[in-house]
Amino acid sequence: MRRFDSLSEVRREIAAGTVSCQQLVEHYLDNIARQENLNAFLEVWPEEARAQAVAVDAKLAAGTAGKLAGMVIGLKDVLAYEGHALQSSSHILDGFKSLFTGTAVQRLLDEDAILIGRQNCDEFAMGASNETSYFGPVRNAIAPDRVPGGSSGGSAVAVQADMCLASIGSDTGGSVRQPAAFCGIVGFKPTYSRISRYGLVAYASSFDQIGTLTRSVEDAALLLEVMAGPDQFDSTVSQQPVPAYSQELAPAPQYRIGYIQDCLVRPGLNPEIKAATETALEQLRGQGHVVEAVEFPYLDFIVPTYYILTTAEASSNLSRYDGVKFGYRAPDVTDLESLYKKTRSQGFGPEVQRRILLGTFVLSASYYDAYYTKAQRVRRLIKEKTDELLRDYDFLVLPTTPTTAFKIGDEDRDTLAMYLADIFTVQASLAGVPAISVPNGLDSEGLPIGLQVLSGAFREQQLLAFANSLAQTLAPEVA
């Protein structure tokens, strides 16, 4: 069976009678088994997927199928699905099964999506390479000695390597967009609060947002259309109405586009990524768009601000994992204090421990004002400046990542280098605005390059329409 790049392609072949949902599921199950060495899936649900496929085929024949009938989806291991294991790729949640289904996942099921399995990720979504997982690193399908990016690395590779049509991930500071860039696919993070976080394991609650990894922008639009909207279980979710994103992908004839000049002169920026970004900007000028350089004076403060705030929130959120009620419990304990200490030191990996300790430090009485309060003020400045630019321009365009996929183990010894891999993605997360990464060609080693586009809050409709035209002209065939 050939690889499908969008649900519309699948539905056309189903309508023509050349493929069925049952055949699709078998195709993806075969690909998962054949590429087990990539370590993208932690658990596969073959019998459930087959049963769902039979039911969806029947609905398609009866004309009662939902919007996602024919779409086979994988779930990052941070999304709750009742009766299924949920571990955040961590030892500390060994044996835990979700007691409920999260809102976003339920909405996928309600529209007849077929869920095929649980995907590997950085432990508690903390990482930019998918090397911090308790279950080992995920490998990039294009070059298995290289990382897929993180934290949604397994989700990205599953789409890249044709193990499912789409994946649902989470994006705290670039965890959907960065692996999408490394794997040559589309990674989309909507506005903060656009999709309910009920059923999403918390890392940093004021940043976390469910996102999508797909082969086409039209599938990202359709998935957003299905998952977005008010939810009685999440008091932070937006009450704004949900447009029919998938029906409104025609771009305007001309846009005002800004690009941050400082991003293109960063010393750590790969020259080939710089050249690809500049070529894309020239192409946009040639299409009649207004493309101008803009100043963003806070670029050097983005990564420190992000890590102070997210580690503080992680310190609070992860305090619930103590070995008392669920998950891993250290066997050699003598009292309550040793239970806490040994369970957490044995159950959490080094990167999660590092971030919990950093967060506890910045929240401590002696340093709260010096770090946490100051970082909140800087976050407001970053948000206000980003919002100001997005009032003057329809979109901001910048590279998704400073480098292409690096080799497994390369950044593991340099924590700062790993954190700086997020330098271009965390701006959208700090400001809470939507952002998308689309493929922008390959470097000289054949590794994918990503181009990132930001728009104003709740302007996903315009962002997706622009990104759709961009993806079709920049690099229509990458992964």
C-alpha positions in Angstrom: 0.0 0.0 0.0 1.3 3.5 -0.8 1.9 6.1 1.8 -0.9 8.6 2.3 -0.2 12.3 3.0 -3.6 13.4 4.0 -7.0 12.2 5.1 -8.6 13.5 2.0 -6.4 11.1 0.0 -7.5 8.3 2.2 -11.1 9.1 1.8 -10.9 9.3 -1.9 -9.5 5.8 -2.1 -12.1 4.5 0.4 -14.8 6.1 -1.8 -13.3 4.4 -4.9 -13.3 1.1 -3.1 -9.5 0.6 -3.4 -8.8 0.6 0.3 -10.6 0.1 3.6 -9.9 1.1 7.2 -9.1 -2.5 8.0 -6.5 -2.6 5.3 -5.1 0.8 6.5 -4.7 -0.5 10.0 -2.9 -3.7 8.8 -0.6 -1.5 6.7 0.3 0.7 9.7 0.7 -2.3 12.0 3.1 -3.9 9.6 5.1 -0.7 9.3 5.3 -0.4 13.1 6.5 -4.0 13.5 9.0 -3.6 10.6 10.5 -0.4 12.1 10.6 -1.4 15.7 14.2 -0.4 15.9 13.2 3.3 15.8 11.5 2.9 19.2 8.6 5.2 18.3 5.9 3.2 20.0 5.8 2.1 23.6 2.6 0.1 23.2 0.5 -0.9 20.2 -3.2 -1.7 20.4 -3.7 -4.0 17.4 -6.9 -5.7 18.4 -8.6 -2.5 19.4 -7.5 -0.8 16.2 -8.8 -3.6 14.1 -12.1 -3.6 16.0 -12.4 0.2 15.5 -11.6 -0.2 11.8 -14.4 -2.7 11.3 -16.8 -0.3 13.0 -15.7 2.7 11.0 -15.9 0.8 7.7 -19.5 -0.1 8.6 -20.2 3.6 9.3 -18.6 4.7 6.1 -20.8 2.2 4.2 -23.9 3.5 5.9 -22.9 7.1 5.4 -22.8 7.9 9.1 -19.1 8.2 9.6 -17.5 11.1 11.5 -15.0 13.7 10.2 -12.0 11.6 11.1 -13.1 8.3 9.6 -10.1 6.7 7.9 -7.5 8.6 10.0 -5.2 6.3 12.1 -3.7 8.2 15.0 -1.0 7.6 17.6 -1.0 9.3 21.0 2.0 10.7 22.8 2.5 9.0 26.2 1.2 12.1 28.1 -2.5 11.8 27.0 -5.1 10.0 29.1 -7.0 7.2 27.5 -9.2 5.2 29.9 -7.9 1.7 30.6 -4.6 2.2 28.8 -1.2 2.7 30.3 -0.1 6.3 30.8 3.6 6.7 31.9 4.9 10.0 30.4 7.8 7.7 29.4 8.9 7.6 33.1 9.8 4.8 35.5 7.9 6.5 38.3 4.5 5.7 36.6 5.2 2.0 36.1 2.0 0.1 36.0 -0.3 3.1 36.0 -3.4 3.0 33.8 -5.6 6.0 33.1 -8.9 6.1 34.9 -10.5 8.4 32.3 -10.2 9.6 28.7 -9.0 13.2 28.2 -11.3 15.6 26.3 -9.1 15.9 23.2 -8.8 12.1 22.9 -12.5 11.6 23.4 -13.3 14.1 20.7 -11.1 12.2 18.3 -12.9 9.0 19.1 -16.3 10.7 18.7 -15.4 11.6 15.1 -14.3 8.0 14.3 -10.5 8.3 14.5 -8.7 5.0 14.9 -6.2 5.0 17.8 -3.3 2.6 17.1 -0.9 3.0 20.1 1.1 5.0 22.7 4.2 6.8 21.6 7.6 7.3 23.2 8.6 10.8 24.3 11.1 12.6 26.6 10.3 11.8 30.2 7.4 14.1 31.4 7.9 15.9 28.1 11.2 17.4 29.3 13.8 17.4 26.5 14.5 18.4 23.0 15.9 15.1 21.6 13.8 12.2 23.0 16.9 10.9 24.8 15.5 11.4 28.3 12.8 8.7 28.0 13.1 5.8 30.5 12.5 3.5 27.5 15.5 4.7 25.5 15.9 7.2 22.7 13.7 7.4 19.6 15.7 7.3 16.3 15.1 9.5 13.3 13.9 7.4 10.4 15.9 9.4 7.9 19.2 8.8 9.8 18.8 6.4 12.7 22.0 7.6 14.4 20.3 11.0 14.8 17.6 12.3 17.2 14.1 13.0 16.1 13.8 16.0 18.3 11.7 16.3 21.4 9.8 15.9 23.4 7.2 14.5 20.9 9.9 12.5 19.1 8.1 9.2 18.9 5.0 11.0 17.7 7.0 12.7 14.9 8.8 9.6 13.8 5.6 7.6 13.7 4.2 10.0 11.1 7.6 10.4 9.3 8.0 6.6 8.9 4.4 6.0 7.9 3.4 4.2 11.1 0.2 6.3 11.4 -1.3 9.1 9.4 -1.2 11.6 12.3 0.0 11.9 15.9 -1.3 14.0 18.8 1.5 15.4 20.9 2.0 18.2 23.4 4.0 21.5 23.0 5.3 23.3 26.1 8.2 25.1 24.5 8.5 23.6 21.0 7.9 19.9 21.7 5.7 19.5 18.6 7.4 22.0 16.2 11.0 21.1 16.8 10.6 17.3 16.2 8.4 18.2 13.1 11.3 20.2 11.8 13.9 17.4 12.4 11.6 14.8 10.8 10.4 16.8 7.8 6.7 17.0 8.7 4.1 19.6 9.9 4.0 20.4 13.6 1.3 22.7 14.9 0.8 24.4 18.3 -2.5 26.3 18.6 -3.1 29.3 20.9 -2.7 28.5 24.6 -6.2 27.4 25.8 -7.6 26.6 22.3 -7.6 22.9 23.2 -8.6 21.6 26.6 -5.8 20.3 28.7 -8.0 17.9 30.6 -6.3 14.5 30.3 -2.9 16.0 29.5 -0.2 15.1 32.0 1.0 18.5 33.4 4.6 19.7 33.0 4.3 23.5 33.0 0.6 24.3 33.2 0.8 27.9 31.9 2.6 26.7 28.8 1.4 23.2 28.0 -0.8 22.8 24.9 -1.9 19.8 22.9 -0.6 20.0 19.3 -0.5 17.9 16.1 2.0 16.2 13.9 0.8 15.5 10.4 2.0 15.2 6.8 -0.3 18.0 5.7 -1.5 21.3 7.0 -5.1 20.4 6.0 -5.0 17.5 8.5 -3.7 19.8 11.2 -6.6 22.1 10.5 -9.1 19.3 10.7 -7.7 17.9 13.9 -7.8 21.4 15.5 -11.4 21.8 14.3 -12.3 18.5 16.1 -10.3 19.0 19.4 -10.8 22.7 20.0 -13.5 24.4 22.0 -15.0 24.8 25.5 -14.8 22.1 28.0 -16.5 21.8 31.4 -13.5 19.9 32.8 -10.9 22.7 32.1 -11.6 26.1 33.5 -8.7 27.6 31.6 -9.9 26.6 28.1 -11.1 29.3 25.7 -14.8 29.8 25.3 -14.4 31.3 21.8 -16.3 29.6 19.0 -14.4 27.1 16.8 -14.3 27.9 13.1 -14.4 25.3 10.4 -10.6 25.5 9.9 -10.4 22.7 7.4 -12.9 24.5 5.1 -11.1 27.8 5.2 -7.6 27.1 3.9 -7.7 29.6 1.0 -5.0 32.2 1.7 -5.3 36.0 1.1 -3.5 37.3 -2.0 -1.1 39.4 0.1 0.2 39.4 3.7 2.4 41.6 5.8 5.2 39.3 7.0 7.9 40.2 9.5 11.1 38.3 10.3 13.3 38.8 13.3 16.7 39.9 11.9 18.6 38.8 15.0 17.4 35.2 14.5 19.3 35.1 11.2 22.6 36.4 12.7 22.8 34.1 15.7 26.3 32.6 16.1 24.8 29.1 16.6 22.5 29.1 13.5 23.4 26.5 10.9 24.4 28.4 7.7 22.3 26.0 5.6 19.2 26.8 7.7 19.9 30.5 7.4 20.2 30.2 3.6 17.0 28.2 3.4 15.1 30.7 5.5 16.4 33.6 3.4 15.4 31.8 0.2 11.9 31.3 1.6 11.6 35.0 2.5 12.7 36.0 -1.0 10.2 33.6 -2.4 7.5 35.2 -0.4 8.5 38.6 -1.6 8.4 37.3 -5.2 4.8 36.2 -4.5 3.8 39.8 -3.7 3.8 39.7 0.1 5.3 42.6 2.1 8.4 41.0 3.9 10.3 43.2 6.4 12.9 42.8 9.1 11.7 43.6 12.6 13.5 44.2 15.9 12.9 41.9 18.9 15.2 43.1 21.7 14.5 40.2 24.1 15.9 37.2 22.1 18.7 36.6 24.6 16.2 36.5 27.5 13.7 34.0 26.0 15.4 30.7 27.0 16.4 31.8 30.6 12.9 33.1 31.2 11.3 29.9 29.8 13.4 27.6 31.9 13.0 29.5 35.1 9.2 29.5 34.8 8.7 26.0 33.4 11.0 24.4 36.0 9.1 26.2 38.8 5.8 24.9 37.5 7.3 21.4 37.1 8.5 21.4 40.7 5.0 22.0 41.8 3.2 19.7 39.3 5.5 16.7 39.8 5.3 16.8 43.6 2.3 14.5 43.3 4.6 11.6 42.3 5.7 10.3 45.6 5.0 6.5 45.6 2.1 6.7 47.9 -1.0 6.4 45.8 0.1 5.2 42.3 3.0 4.3 40.1 6.5 3.1 41.2 7.3 2.7 44.9 10.9 2.1 46.1 11.1 -1.3 47.7 13.8 -0.6 50.3 12.1 2.1 52.5 12.0 2.3 56.2 9.7 5.3 56.9 7.7 8.0 55.1 10.7 10.3 54.5 12.8 7.5 52.9 9.7 6.5 50.8 9.6 10.0 49.3 13.3 10.3 48.8 14.0 6.9 47.4 10.9 6.7 45.2 11.6 10.1 43.6 15.4 9.5 43.2 14.9 6.1 41.7 11.7 6.9 39.7 12.7 10.1 38.0 15.5 10.3 35.4 18.4 12.8 35.6 16.8 15.5 33.4 13.5 15.5 35.4 15.4 15.6 38.7 17.5 18.5 37.3 14.4 20.5 36.4 12.6 19.8 39.7 15.7 20.9 41.6 16.0 24.1 39.5 12.3 24.9 40.0 12.5 24.3 43.7 15.5 26.6 43.9 13.8 29.5 42.0 10.7 29.2 44.2 12.6 29.1 47.4 12.0 32.0 49.8 15.5 33.4 49.4 15.4 33.5 45.6 11.8 33.8 44.6 12.0 37.5 43.9 15.4 37.3 42.3 14.4 34.7 39.7 10.7 33.7 39.6 9.2 37.2 40.0 11.7 38.7 37.6 11.1 36.0 35.0 7.3 36.6 35.1 8.0 40.3 34.4 10.2 39.5 31.5 7.6 37.0 30.2 5.1 39.9 30.1 7.6 42.1 28.1 8.1 39.2 25.7 4.4 38.7 25.3 3.6 42.5 24.8 6.4 42.9 22.2 5.3 39.8 20.3 1.6 40.9 20.4 2.7 44.4 19.2 4.6 42.8 16.2 1.6 40.6 15.4 -0.6 43.7 15.3 1.7 45.3 12.7 2.2 42.1 10.7 0.0 39.2 9.8 2.8 36.7 10.6 6.3 36.4 12.0 8.6 34.0 10.1 11.7 32.4 11.6 13.7 29.2 11.5 12.1 26.4 13.7 15.5 25.2 15.0 19.1 26.5 14.9 20.4 23.2 13.7 19.2 20.1 11.9 18.9 16.8 13.7 22.1 16.1 15.7 23.5 12.7 16.5 22.3 10.7 19.5 24.5 11.5 22.4 26.0 14.7 21.0 24.1 17.2 23.2 23.7 14.8 26.1 26.8 16.0 27.8 26.0 19.7 27.4 22.8 20.7 29.1 23.0 24.4 28.0 23.4 23.4 24.3 20.3 21.2 24.6 18.3 24.1 26.2 19.4 26.5 23.5 17.9 24.1 20.9 14.6 25.7 21.9 15.7 29.3 21.2 13.4 29.9 18.2 10.3 27.9 19.5 9.8 29.2 23.0 8.8 32.8 22.0 5.4 31.5 20.8 5.0 29.5 24.1 5.9 32.4 26.3 3.5 34.7 24.4 0.7 32.0 24.2 0.3 32.5 20.4 -0.2 29.8 17.7 2.8 28.6 15.7 3.4 26.0 13.0 6.5 24.4 11.5 6.5 23.4 7.9 9.2 21.6 5.9 11.7 23.9 4.2 13.9 21.6 2.2 16.9 19.5 3.2 20.5 20.3 4.1 23.6 18.9 2.3 23.4 15.7 4.4 19.7 15.1 3.5 18.4 16.2 6.9 15.1 18.2 7.0 14.9 21.9 7.7 11.9 23.6 9.2 10.4 27.0 8.7 8.3 28.4 11.6 5.4 30.8 11.3 3.7 32.7 14.2 0.4 34.6 14.2 -1.7 36.5 16.7 -3.7 34.7 19.4 -6.8 32.8 18.0 -5.8 33.6 14.4 -5.3 29.9 13.6 -7.6 30.3 10.6 -5.3 32.7 8.8 -2.1 30.9 10.0 -3.3 27.6 8.7 -4.3 29.0 5.4 -1.0 30.7 4.9 1.0 27.7 6.1 -1.0 25.5 3.7 0.1 27.5 0.7 3.6 27.8 2.1 4.0 24.0 2.6 2.9 23.4 -1.0 5.5 25.8 -2.5 8.5 25.4 -0.2 9.1 21.7 0.0 6.1 19.7 -1.1 8.1 16.4 -0.7 10.5 16.1 2.2 10.1 13.2 4.6 
